[in-house]
Amino acid sequence: MSVQSAAADVDVDLRQLFASLGRNWLRIVVVVLSVTGLAFAFASLATRHYKAETQVEIAPRESVYTRPASNNNDTDKPILDEQGVATQVQIISSNEILKQVAQKLGLEKLPEFDDALDMSPLSRALVLVGLKSDPMEIPTEERVLKKMHEKLNVYGVEKTRIIAIEFSSEDPKLAAAIPDAIAAAYIAGQGAAKLESNNAAADFLAPEIADLSKQVKDAEAKVAAYRSQSDLLMGGNNSVLATQQLSELSSELSKVRANRAAAEATADGVRRALQTGGSLDAVPEVLSSDLIQRLRERQVELRSNIADLSTTLLGNHPRIRALKSQLADLDAQIRSEAQKIMKGLLMQAETAKARENQLVADVNTLKAASAQAGEQQVDLDALQRDATAKRQQLELYLANYREAASRQDRNYLPVDARIASKASVPSEAYFPKVGPIVGAAFAASLLIMAIVTLLRELFSGRAMRPATGSRFERIDEVAMPHVAQASDMVAMPVVRQEPAVLRPEMGNRPAAAEAKPYATMPAMAEAPDMVAMAEAAAAKQTAVEPEPVRSTLGEIDVEKAAEKLISSGAARAIFVSPEGDEAAASAVLVAREVADAGLRVLLLDLTASGAASRPMLDSGLFPGITNLLASEAQFSDVIHADLYSDCHVIPVGTADPVRAMRAADRLPIIMQSLTTAYDLVVVECGPADAQGISRLTGDATEVFLSMLESDDDVTQAAVKLIESGYPDLTLVTPLGHEPPGNPVPGRRTAA
């Protein structure tokens, strides 16, 4: 059987727990005041420490008027991003700068920075016994630097290019002087670094300029010598003379060829006109001849005269014949003049051809000369490029050297940093703060003492009380049932079962305690004694009002029912609840008790309202046995875990009950499958009869009747079940185990 531990049957009595603070107030006050006094003494006697801060801005300080021309591009600008500021932070806190400040201010002579100057007798004793290292073994400079690092805090202000230098010291003036000295040493170091870089640049540029001057002179001399040797005379447009002449001759050759072609074409046109007897007026050269123009005018005049005379004279008239003869002579003269023009054009074409041949020869000669000049020009260009590059480098070096020399002479080297805010002498110590230290000590000691007191009270067990509902409260007197109730109990058939425990006698019995002897179910002969006890209790009612009790009809509680199921090895537990949904809590509580014992338990809810499964799942909308019977779901879909125990549950479901009951014959098969998978299957049947539970019984089946009150309905239901073949019927009640109501997480209850 699963026996609950004592911790599961008790709760923390918060009133009793916090009342311990009042009972132990004197001790708490004494400890708190002692700790607060010690904290006040420590804060009052501790050495005062003062802190000052200097701020340094990291930004370019070069003026726009003195900035070198070579620094106009972005590549030479200082790095001012987050990494650049972090780098400057490391430089400021470097040992080199701290050494300079320590030597300048003589910090090695102060006991604050050198422990070896003022060692207490206790420290000397610890050094002698070897429990503390001897500071004299460390050089003085290292001891001072170590102390400075402990008191120094250098950090970059977020989202700015400002570096804060904090320093703490026992001397307020020294706390302000040291960060100022560190900032000044940092700026001086940056200036010295720039001066060193400038001097190094000047020293490097001087010999380089001398070498470059000689190299430029030699390179330019080579260019001039090569040009004179190669006879590379330069013409217009900065081109070689041979190339320029070749270009000019090529242009002239094109013109000569065009003129020759035009003359030949014109002469050919005149020739065809003369041969075919065609008109010469279409030839421009013929029309442009003055003689031909005059002949044409004379011809027009003669034709006009012939036309005038023809009106009065016949064609054979001597005068008309004379005019026609003159007209024929004019045509002959025009053709003769055209032939002369044709011959002139042919002579012009031959002359142009001769000139063309001469130009072609000259062009070929210049082509060879130009090709040779091109090859020589390539070599000359290479020499010129070398000379030009050296000259440009020389000019750059000269400009940089003049810049470096001027800065070196004038000693003008602006540093990319400045002191944005100097440290002021602090008037108030930052440590120790008496008020915060005393307040923190008071609050912490008060809290710790309160926690210690509560824990002591909790671990001692004085703050524990029995859990509500797990056991009945101890009572002094128990009023027995009325005579009528006793008679009803006598009329109750004797059910063969384990005797039930008399609940009033259990009181605040611990969970691990042994069960008291069982009281058997009262018989008829015991009725008069019970009446007498009832009358005695009624007589005392005027003094003490008795608590309501319930009658025992031989029923057992939830724990005994779980014990019976575990010890008997039952595979099925059928619960019948004649009183309705409220009595269904017995099946839920018994299933949870057996599950707590380590067995695999499943509760099957066959009530109409889902009274058994709803408090286990906090809902009635899950698929269940009706869905399984209606073939709408499988076993994996209808089996759910109890929210408050290790028990599994199959709810009523959401399918149509009428359709599901048509497959009620499948219940034995389903029960057989469930008993195979689980150690115990608990079935809550509600107010069912013997015929209704017949499909659910089988081998190793225990039948229980759940009851809340001993009334006639419960008695009749029990008698009918016994008469119907269930003589081993066991009555079980959920009262006294957990109060009815909806369960809350962490408590095993059922409604």
Sequence and secondary structure as in RCSB ss.txt:
>XXXX:A:sequence
MSVQSAAADVDVDLRQLFASLGRNWLRIVVVVLSVTGLAFAFASLATRHYKAETQVEIAPRESVYTRPASNNNDT
DKPILDEQGVATQVQIISSNEILKQVAQKLGLEKLPEFDDALDMSPLSRALVLVGLKSDPMEIPTEERVLKKMHE
KLNVYGVEKTRIIAIEFSSEDPKLAAAIPDAIAAAYIAGQGAAKLESNNAAADFLAPEIADLSKQVKDAEAKVAA
YRSQSDLLMGGNNSVLATQQLSELSSELSKVRANRAAAEATADGVRRALQTGGSLDAVPEVLSSDLIQRLRERQV
ELRSNIADLSTTLLGNHPRIRALKSQLADLDAQIRSEAQKIMKGLLMQAETAKARENQLVADVNTLKAASAQAGE
QQVDLDALQRDATAKRQQLELYLANYREAASRQDRNYLPVDARIASKASVPSEAYFPKVGPIVGAAFAASLLIMA
IVTLLRELFSGRAMRPATGSRFERIDEVAMPHVAQASDMVAMPVVRQEPAVLRPEMGNRPAAAEAKPYATMPAMA
EAPDMVAMAEAAAAKQTAVEPEPVRSTLGEIDVEKAAEKLISSGAARAIFVSPEGDEAAASAVLVAREVADAGLR
VLLLDLTASGAASRPMLDSGLFPGITNLLASEAQFSDVIHADLYSDCHVIPVGTADPVRAMRAADRLPIIMQSLT
TAYDLVVVECGPADAQGISRLTGDATEVFLSMLESDDDVTQAAVKLIESGYPDLTLVTPLGHEPPGNPVPGRRTA
A
>XXXX:A:secstr
     GGGGEEE HHHHHHHHHHTHHHHHHHHHHHHHHHHHHHHHS  BEEEEEEEEE     TTTS GGGSSGG
GS   SHHHHHHHHHHHTSHHHHHHHHHHHTGGGSTTT GGGS  HHHHHHHHHTSS  GGGS HHHHHHHHHHH
HEEEEE TTSSEEEEEEEESSHHHHHHHHHHHHHHHHHHHHHHHHHHHHHHHHHHHHHHHHHHHHHHHHHHHHHH
HHHHTT  B GGG BHHHHHHHHHHHHHHHHHHHHHHHHHHHHHHHHHHHHT  STT HHHHT HHHHHHHHHHH
HHHHHHHHHTTTS TT HHHHHHHHHHHHHHHHHHHHHHHHHHHHHHHHHHHHHHHHHHHHHHHHHHHHHHHHHH
HHHHHHHHHHHHHHHHHHHHHHHHHHHHHHHHHHHT    SEEEEE     SS SB  HHHHHHHHHHHHHHHHH
HHHHHHHHHHTTTEEE BTTB    S      HHHHHHHHHS    S     GGGTTT  TTS          GG
GHHHHHHHHHHHHHGGGTS        SS B HHHHHHHHHHHT SEEEEE TT GGGGHHHHHHHHHHHHTT  
EEEEE  SS TTTHHHHT S S  HHHHHTTSS HHHH EE TTSS EEE   SS HHHHHTTGGGHHHHHHHHH
HHSSEEEEE  S  TTTTTTT  TTEEEEEE SS  HHHHHHHHHHHHTT TT EEE  TTTS SS   TTS   
 
